[in-house]
Amino acid sequence: METVRFVISLVAQMKWKIYQLDAKSAFLNGYLEEEVYIEQPLGYVVDGHENKVLRLKKALYGLKQAPRVWNSHIDKYFQENGFVRCPNEYALYIKVYHNGDVLLVCLYVDDLIFTGNNPSLFDEFKKVMSFEFEMTDLGLMSYYLGLEVKQMEEGIFLSKTGYAKEILKKFNMIDCNPVNTPMETGLKLSKFGNEEKENLTLFKILVGSLRYLTCTRPDILYAVGVVSRFMETPTSTHMKVAKRILRYLKGTLDFGLFYTSSDDFTLKGFCDSDFAGDIDDRKSTSGFVFFMGDCAISWCSKKQPIVTLSACESEYVAATSCTCHAIWLRKLLKELHLSQVEATEICIDNKSAQPLAKNPVFHDRSKHIDTRYHFIRECIANKEVELKFVKTQDQVADIFTKPLKFEDFRRLRARLGVKKEILN
């Protein structure tokens, strides 16, 4: 889903249009390499050969090999027709023509979206794809993998309003009273409590539904991440916190990500952590977000796998995780001929973590930190990333590490590009 969002962001910035195709009976197109036999179907049994079986040449639905052979078949077709598969994202294919025209295809099982700088290429692409495979032309991309996509002159609006309404109906919260934030400020949850136990299955379904919504609603990511930690033994308190997220969604049903055109293709990241925020194991929470233009394209909120001894260490570990993601995004942009010449800025609000990442002389302060977290030093030395200090009030990633007051939450939500849907 992150790649799809990345492509949509790129299309909005370039002022292109994005179209969609759907492959009919996709799995029936794959040719099997292994020997697979089936019993003769009822009604098609050959007289005199009732005890014999049939050998399959092509895949059938329900066959374990079906998804793989379909993907191999369409991948081979793309590469034989001039497309190059992105080595850093196998779902992305790029074709560059001699005159500089570009055609970009993103594949997810049997759903394809494609775009480019020359609309005249689209009809030709649809024609050749329909000749090789049975395709349904869905026109301009409007609904893809649960994403509601609204393409306008001003930009592209991305949301999951319909899905959010379904969740509210499913959990009888459609008439609930809305709240301003997804999580109460200063709230700390624990696994160890005397509250009444909740239905485990119901809680898992609720959290899973909310997590699927975070791909277009980064403003609820931290709150959803927190309640996800208590799926083994949820209590009434945990359920109350999860339902508060639903109450927040009720008041922001028509919110989503709005990607606009821009000439700025510079990648910029923000990284933050909440030191020892988990009161059970004292682990910290890392959060980061990347921008290309005015809207967020990638984000994460995750509890750190280790216990850190200071806020400096916590920020250092978070910055390393952010750096790993930055390297992947830089490689992806390079494949799309949008190479990042300068080092990618990663903004942090801890002055102690900055020299620790740059200078290996601070051995006494960092010798106990796992080796893998020192990866950031090599990236800084190679000028792939650069740590930059920002004030706490300008730290956008703060929304991914702790519950905030409404004023701060609303300000950072707007910085992420989460806005109310624009009606034409």
Buried (B, 14 or more C-beta within 10 A) or exposed (E): BBBBBBBBBBBBBBEBBBBBBBBEEBBBBBEBEEEBEEEBEEEEEEEEEEEEEBEBEBBBEEBEBBBBBBBBBBBEBBEEEEBEBBEBBEBBBBBBEEEEEBBBBBBEBBBBBBBBBBEEBBEEBBEEBBEEBBBEEBEEBEEBEEBBBBBEEEBBBBBBBEBBBEBBEEBEBEEBEEBEBBBEEEEEBEBEBEEEEBEEEEBBBBBEBBBBBBBBBBBBBBBBBBBBBBBEEBBEBBBEBBBBBBBBBBBBBBBBBBBBBBEEBBBBBBBBBBBBBBEEEEBBBBBBBBBBBBBBBBBBBBBBEEEBEBBBBBBBBBBBBBBBBBBEBBBBBEBBEBEBEEBBBBBBBBEBBBEBBBEEEBEEBBEEBEEEBBBBBEBBEEEBBBBBEBEEEBBBBBBBBBBBEEEBBBBBBEBBBBBEBEEE
